[in-house]
Amino acid sequence: MLEVKHLSRKYGHFVAVDDVSFSINKGEIVGLLGHNGAGKTTIMKMITGYLEANNGTVFVDHISLESQPKTIHRQLGYLPESLPVYPEMTVADYLDYVADLKGLKLNAKKLEIKRVVKATDLSNKLLAPIATLSRGLKQRVGVAQAILGHPKLLILDEPTNGLDPEQTQQMRALIRNIAKDATVILSTHIMQEVEALCSRVLIVHGGKLALDAELGTLRQSNYLLLETSLALSDLEQVSKLPQVSGIETLEGCGVGHRYRIECLPDSDQPALSAQVAQFITSQNAQLYLLQPELRDLETLFKQVSSGTMTYQEVCDAAA
Ligand SMILES: Nc1ncnc2c1ncn2[C@@H]1O[C@H](COP(=O)(O)OP(=O)(O)OP(=O)(O)O)[C@@H](O)[C@H]1O
């Protein structure tokens, strides 16, 4: 759906975005993650055509932004970091104005405004001047203007920035709903945001793409967690299974003994789990817990975002 090829942008001599390439399929919610100043907003502005790239091309459904900017703009919705809402306008007037800018006319315009007002739950604020709205409601107005005209690609820069926990939950539910009909890229520097919403993450560090991976793949590890009534000395048979490379005892406050079973790379964890479970039940022992150990994404993201771990090192560690 979206293809970004070798995108670069300088501000004077400073390289803010350096040869970034990625593609995003229809229906994905992808998180663009990075520290302040990593280059996220600059990438988003170039995808929307708001900022010209020094190098590289953006394609939407195989059409380049350069060749047909108007066609592509009609398919894009953008929520900028600083909301483009005019404080003196009412919500209704502002949405009417944006609908005009997007070329919506007559009945289609009316129906579309009705749809986005319902989707963003703004119906009882239509006559309120934007200046009088809370940060959360202003953010909703920003999302409403972004989704006017059913864009195929929605670009949201820090959509939950400044929202309280309840408003954040509401905004996440809204984004999930929108993603049923559109591809969404959202920028954030909060890892929990990505975990709550996205199936894939792109991490930018110093203007370069440091990681592009599915969250499910990143979470996988080579370890199984086991809690059982058996002592370590009773698990010798498990340690000898062909796919097991070691067993470590874990400190814990569970009802039984806790272990971390290290599996060989590329092992079949479901099959191995079945063998372990079978062994424990054959000993008439208690099996309290047996599950894959998930990697701590927060630590992993910190390492990549700060440049202490490379994309390849993350892939190797996740393998
Ligand atoms: N108009 C500009 N002129 C000069 N430098 C700029 C300009 N806009 C951004 N930069 C610089 O480019 C780099 C990338 O900025 P950008 O806003 O894209 O980062 P970001 O990842 O979105 O950061 P944040 O999370 O703080 O919004 C930063 O070092 C920033 O200071």
The ligand as a Tripos MOL2 file, in Angstrom:
@<TRIPOS>MOLECULE
LIG
   31    33     1     0     0
SMALL
NO_CHARGES

@<TRIPOS>ATOM
      1 N1         12.6580   23.0920   10.5510 N.pl3     1 LIG1
      2 C1         13.7850   22.5630   11.0700 C.ar      1 LIG1
      3 N2         14.9630   23.1920   10.9790 N.ar      1 LIG1
      4 C2         16.0940   22.6620   11.4950 C.ar      1 LIG1
      5 N3         16.1470   21.4700   12.1240 N.ar      1 LIG1
      6 C3         14.9980   20.7890   12.2540 C.ar      1 LIG1
      7 C4         13.7480   21.2870   11.7410 C.ar      1 LIG1
      8 N4         12.7820   20.3920   12.0080 N.ar      1 LIG1
      9 C5         13.3900   19.3750   12.6670 C.ar      1 LIG1
     10 N5         14.7040   19.6130   12.8090 N.ar      1 LIG1
     11 C6         15.6990   18.7200   13.4490 C.3       1 LIG1
     12 O1         15.6570   17.4630   12.7770 O.3       1 LIG1
     13 C7         15.7620   16.3940   13.7010 C.3       1 LIG1
     14 C8         14.5550   15.4770   13.5520 C.3       1 LIG1
     15 O2         13.3990   16.1960   13.9900 O.3       1 LIG1
     16 P1         11.9470   15.5330   14.0190 P.3       1 LIG1
     17 O3         10.9960   16.5890   14.4620 O.co2     1 LIG1
     18 O4         11.7060   14.8640   12.7260 O.co2     1 LIG1
     19 O5         12.1640   14.4390   15.1600 O.3       1 LIG1
     20 P2         11.0660   13.6040   15.9730 P.3       1 LIG1
     21 O6         11.5900   12.2060   16.0410 O.co2     1 LIG1
     22 O7          9.7280   13.7990   15.3870 O.co2     1 LIG1
     23 O8         11.1450   14.2930   17.4070 O.3       1 LIG1
     24 P3          9.9690   14.5110   18.5260 P.3       1 LIG1
     25 O9          9.6890   13.1660   19.1170 O.co2     1 LIG1
     26 O10        10.6530   15.4200   19.5000 O.co2     1 LIG1
     27 O11         8.7990   15.1470   17.8470 O.co2     1 LIG1
     28 C9         15.8860   17.0230   15.0970 C.3       1 LIG1
     29 O12        17.2580   17.0800   15.4380 O.3       1 LIG1
     30 C10        15.3170   18.4270   14.8920 C.3       1 LIG1
     31 O13        15.9430   19.3370   15.7850 O.3       1 LIG1
@<TRIPOS>BOND
     1     1     2 1
     2     2     3 ar
     3     2     7 ar
     4     3     4 ar
     5     4     5 ar
     6     5     6 ar
     7     6     7 ar
     8     6    10 ar
     9     7     8 ar
    10     8     9 ar
    11     9    10 ar
    12    10    11 1
    13    11    12 1
    14    11    30 1
    15    12    13 1
    16    13    14 1
    17    13    28 1
    18    14    15 1
    19    15    16 1
    20    16    17 2
    21    16    18 1
    22    16    19 1
    23    19    20 1
    24    20    21 2
    25    20    22 1
    26    20    23 1
    27    23    24 1
    28    24    25 2
    29    24    26 1
    30    24    27 1
    31    28    29 1
    32    28    30 1
    33    30    31 1
@<TRIPOS>SUBSTRUCTURE
     1 LIG1         1 GROUP 0 **** ****
